[in-house]
Each structure stands twice: as structure tokens, then as C-alpha cells.
Amino acid sequence: MRTRHILAAAVLMLLAGCGPDTTSTPEPAPATPAAKPLDARRVLTKLKAADVGVTGGTIQDENTDPNNLLGRPGGYTSRASADLPGGRRDEPVHSINRGLVVEVFPTADDADRRAEYIQTVTKGMPLLPAEYHYRADAGRVLVRVSGLVKPSRAAKVAAAVADL
């Protein structure tokens, strides 16, 4: 009798090991495509779509960059400028005084240095209007709004930049 119990237990153990494997590893979720990094053209397009008052707009290249920073070490990788209400339309087309400039840098540190430089220069020269600065794309994008633009308009730009 005892032998039968041992034999039955052995058969049960063997049968338990013959079933399908239910401990399989789940398939990993498909990777979501990485967001395409922003450039000045895309930022300008998104700001126009946000209806914050941006009109016109030009994309600078190395021949039209007023600061000669495009593509240079420590400089930006793309730059665009546009008009905002309150800006001076009689200024050169690439000027911050027309309302808005977008500068995109390789790193947030490069954008930080540029923003700090601009703030230092404008504080030291009272004839230059102050600027509002807003950041996007992990700090790589510097959106500059002329101090000639009313604070309420600049706040709309800030909200749109926060949504980029």
C-alpha cells in the first residue's frame, strides 16, 4: 500500500512538470519614437500656431546671422526672428527690437551662457531694452522677447513656450 502511494506521488510530480510553461516573460512594449529636437523654424511655427501675435518671421543662416554665432563653437545651431506687437518694425529684420528671437543651442549650458551674457549687457547699457527669456526643449531653446513688448503679450509667449 505504501508503495502505491509513493508511486502515485511520483506520477503526479512527473505529470505536473509536463504542462505548458506559463511563466514566460511578457513582450516588451514597443519603444515610443524619440521626440525630434526642436529647431528655430519649428519653434517659430509653433508660436505662430499658438496665436500669441507672432507675425512675419525669418530663419537666419550664416550670412544673415547678426551675431555671427550660428554654427560656431558655443553658438547656436539655428536662429529665427519675428515681429510681435510692441516691437519696432522699422528695425532690421533680424533684430530683437522687432519683438522676438528664437535661438537653439546644442546644450542647455550653452543657452545659459548666452542668456546670462545678454542680461549682463542689457543691464549695463540702459539704452538697450531689457528682454524676457523663456526656455524649452530641456533648456536648449532660448526664446527672447524684446522688453519693448508689453508684459501681457510676453506672458502669452511664455505660456506658449511652456507648451512646446
C-alpha positions in Angstrom: 0.0 0.0 0.0 2.8 2.3 0.9 4.5 1.6 -2.4 1.3 2.6 -4.3 1.2 6.0 -2.5 4.8 6.7 -3.4 4.3 5.6 -6.9 1.2 7.8 -7.3 3.0 10.8 -5.8 5.9 10.2 -8.3 3.5 10.1 -11.2 1.8 13.3 -10.1 5.1 15.1 -9.8 6.1 13.9 -13.3 2.8 15.0 -14.8 3.0 18.4 -13.1 6.3 19.0 -14.9 4.8 18.1 -18.4 2.3 21.0 -18.7 2.9 24.2 -20.8 5.3 26.8 -19.4 3.1 29.6 -18.0 5.9 31.7 -16.7 7.0 33.2 -20.0 8.4 36.7 -20.0 6.0 39.3 -21.3 6.9 41.0 -24.6 8.4 44.5 -24.0 6.2 47.4 -25.1 7.2 48.9 -28.4 9.5 51.8 -27.9 8.0 55.2 -28.5 9.9 57.2 -31.1 12.1 59.9 -29.5 10.8 63.4 -30.0 12.5 65.2 -32.7 14.7 68.0 -31.2 13.3 71.5 -31.8 15.0 73.9 -34.2 14.3 77.6 -34.6 12.0 77.0 -37.6 9.8 74.5 -35.7 9.6 76.8 -32.6 8.6 79.8 -34.7 5.9 77.7 -36.5 4.5 76.5 -33.1 4.5 80.0 -31.7 2.6 81.3 -34.7 0.1 78.4 -34.3 -0.3 79.4 -30.6 -1.7 82.7 -31.7 0.4 84.9 -29.5 0.7 87.7 -32.0 3.8 86.5 -33.9 3.9 87.7 -37.5 6.4 87.6 -40.3 9.4 85.6 -39.4 12.7 84.8 -41.0 15.2 82.0 -40.5 18.8 83.2 -40.2 21.7 81.5 -41.9 25.4 82.1 -41.5 25.2 85.1 -44.0 22.2 86.8 -42.2 23.1 86.0 -38.6 23.6 89.4 -36.9 25.6 88.0 -34.1 27.9 85.6 -36.1 27.2 82.8 -33.7 25.4 80.4 -36.0 27.3 77.1 -36.2 30.2 78.4 -34.3 31.7 76.9 -31.1 29.5 77.9 -28.2 27.0 79.4 -30.6 23.5 78.4 -31.6 22.6 75.7 -34.1 19.6 77.7 -35.5 18.1 81.1 -35.2 14.9 82.8 -36.2 13.3 86.2 -35.7 9.8 87.6 -36.0 7.6 90.5 -35.2 5.4 90.9 -32.1 3.0 93.8 -31.3 5.0 96.4 -29.4 8.2 95.7 -31.3 9.7 98.2 -33.7 9.0 97.3 -37.3 11.5 99.9 -38.5 14.4 97.9 -37.0 16.4 95.5 -39.1 14.5 92.3 -39.9 16.8 90.1 -37.7 16.7 92.5 -34.7 15.3 91.5 -31.2 13.8 95.0 -31.2 11.2 93.8 -33.7 9.8 91.6 -31.0 11.0 88.0 -30.9 14.1 85.9 -31.5 14.5 82.1 -31.2 18.0 80.7 -30.6 18.6 76.9 -30.4 21.8 75.6 -28.8 23.5 72.2 -28.7 23.2 72.2 -24.9 21.3 73.9 -22.1 24.6 75.2 -20.7 25.3 77.0 -24.0 21.9 78.6 -23.8 22.5 79.6 -20.2 25.7 81.3 -21.1 24.0 83.2 -23.9 21.1 84.3 -21.7 23.5 85.4 -18.9 25.6 87.4 -21.4 22.5 89.2 -22.8 21.2 90.0 -19.4 24.6 91.4 -18.3 24.9 93.6 -21.4 21.4 95.0 -21.2 21.7 95.8 -17.5 25.0 97.6 -18.2 23.6 99.7 -21.1 20.4 101.5 -20.1 19.7 102.4 -23.7 19.1 98.8 -24.6 15.7 97.5 -23.6 15.6 94.5 -21.2 14.5 91.2 -22.5 12.2 88.4 -21.4 13.8 85.0 -21.7 11.9 81.7 -21.9 13.3 78.2 -22.3 12.1 74.9 -24.0 13.4 71.5 -25.1 15.3 70.8 -21.9 16.7 74.3 -21.8 18.3 74.2 -25.3 15.9 76.6 -26.8 16.1 80.3 -25.8 13.1 82.4 -26.8 13.9 86.0 -26.4 11.1 88.6 -26.3 12.0 92.3 -26.5 11.4 94.5 -23.5 9.5 96.8 -25.9 6.7 94.2 -25.9 4.0 94.6 -23.2 4.2 92.2 -20.3 0.8 90.8 -21.0 1.9 89.8 -24.5 5.2 88.4 -23.2 3.2 86.3 -20.7 1.3 84.8 -23.7 4.6 83.9 -25.3 5.8 82.4 -22.0 2.7 80.1 -21.9 3.1 79.0 -25.5 6.8 78.2 -24.9 5.9 76.2 -21.8 3.7 74.0 -24.1 6.4 73.3 -26.7 
